[in-house]
Amino acid sequence: MNKKNNLINVFYLLVPGFILLISFTHIPAVKTLMNSFYSTAKGRRASKFVGLENYETLWQDATFWKVFSNNIIYALGVIPTSILLSLAMALWVNSKIIGRPFLRFSYFLPTVLPLIAVGNIWLFFYAPGFGLIDQIVTSLGFPSLNILGSQESSLFGVMAVGIWKEAGFYMIFYLAGLQAIPPDLKEAAMIEGANKWYIFWRITFPLLTPTTLFVSVNAVINSFRQIDHIVVMTQGGPDYASTLLLYYIYESAFVFWDTAYATTLSVVLILLLCLIAIGQFFVLDKKVHYQ
Amino acid sequence: MKTIANFLSERLNVIGAWLLALLWVMPLLYAIWAATHPIEYEANFDIFAPLTTYNFTNAWSQAPFARYLLNTVMMTTMIVISQFILCTFVAFAFARFEFPFKNILFAMVLLQLLIMPDILIVENYKTIRFLGLMDTILAIGLPYMASGFGIFLLRQTFKSIPKELDDAARIDGAGVLRIIWNVYVPLSMPTFVAYGLVSISFHWNNFLWPLIITNSVETRPLTVGLSIFSMSEAGVEWATISAGTLMTTAPLFIAFLIFQRQFIASFMTAGIK
């Protein structure tokens, strides 16, 4: 086997995969950026270079800012809650608790169900009047609630579904992390007389830091990527109260057919994801201890 | 004193864990309830309510679920097989060869973990239209076939296989494809199973991209079919929607019930690497 031969092999191995990878990830990413400087073609009017006009529109678009802050609220609400719940789930499932198979099954269940389908069921829970939540609320003597129909609460309504969907998925990673911790560390601490909380905070949690890093990167990406439940539950409403960035992109491109504006919004989303990824990498990298 | 505190905290743990688990299965339990009882009982939980299969037959007759199921199966099979082949090739090159620009090319693969095809829907839509592939099952799969996640996962696995094994095969005169097929694929079976299960559940449940790219009964996967069915103007009843929802999730759900351990183990393997 000589060097030249090897390079030919590498070429054949890489080409099919890279053609697809580049055509559906790298070229579209670059084209998204380029097209954000052009106007949308309408009828016979071809698209033309407009410089930063789309970005000016975006800057002045009150809906964009509404959607942007919605997404930040969504991320801040869903990420920490689902991570904390997933950690609790993993600790429970990893301990000798009664009914462990049932617990593991229930927590993991949302991961295998399509978000679009469970959105339908959650829709019923939230339905005013005869929905499960409203039935409980009114039977306790409180006034009827229209969670998804009101501006103040519809975002929280879809956030709950996001948390429900994600937590069991992250549990798996914590479970794997917990099982990788050598049991003698815990035993040594117990002999020293450390209590459960001390062991958790001083041994288990620090050793799970790589898992937490991995899970939080995933959680951030998911909070900007998952919008299936919004399509079926609220369509972003009422009045954009539950619209997230990707849903707004989808709506601009495929409902209003303003593709130029949709690409501009996509640039914002891509930049946001890159910034967060870089930030997370540097911030959390410093805090990872493997002592 | 200490034992009482321990006892209490243990009890609280059990109660908390069970409450959360019940909350988590509630939507499924509710869907089963609504789908198997007459419409009058959809919000009226009476243990003695009569059972019915009407909602299932009704949903089945109102939308071409059989066709949607076939589409989903074809789409998922096509994606997973292409991912296996393409990702194995690329992963093998990164795991076992030295070549120019290797790090840059690998960074390009990793970039896809951050900028997923789901986010590039606008430009990918234009590409598919340009290729004349609108409303085809192939178009649903194309953006996902060269998966950065799959390449990364398989590369990690291939790297852990002792190099002496393929040196031995090489001395016997085996080419690259033969080495991959005879040495690396059999030794990486657990990773292939894990990646396959993760990928099947992702694509079976995927919604937004197929929604954009499909337009007819012949191509729509179950998720898109279900959304059109449940959001139709005619106002379909909850019980029927629940039945439809259960039918669309049933194949994957039953597979999950049977292979629960493998599923969870697979997601674990896929996550640790």
Interface residues (C-beta under 8 A of the other chain):
Chain A: M1 N6 L7 N9 V10 Y12 L13 L14 P16 G17 F18 I19 L20 L21 I22 S23 F24 T25 H26 I27 P28 A29 K31 T32 N35 L85 A88 M89 W92 S95 I97 I98 G99 F102 L103 R104 F105 S106 Y107 F108 L109 P110 T111 V112 L113 P114 L115 I116 A117 V118 N120 I121 W122 F124 F125 F130 G131 L132 Q135 W164 G168 F169 I172 F173 L175 A176 A180 K196 F214 I221 F224 R225 I227 D228 V231 V232 L246 I249 Y250 A253 F254 T259 A262 T263 S266 L269 I270 L273 C274 A277
Chain B: S9 N13 V14 G16 A17 W18 L20 A21 L22 W24 V25 M26 P27 L28 Y30 A31 A34 E42 A43 I85 L86 C87 F89 V90 F92 A93 F97 E98 F99 L105 M108 V109 L111 Q112 L114 I115 M116 P117 D118 I119 L120 I121 V122 E123 N124 Y125 K126 T127 L142 P143 M145 A146 G148 I151 R170 V176 S201 W204 N205 F207 L208 L211 I212 L222 T223 L226 S227 S230 M231 W238 I241 S242 T245 T248 T249 L252 F253 F256 Q260 F263 I264 F267 M268 G271 I272
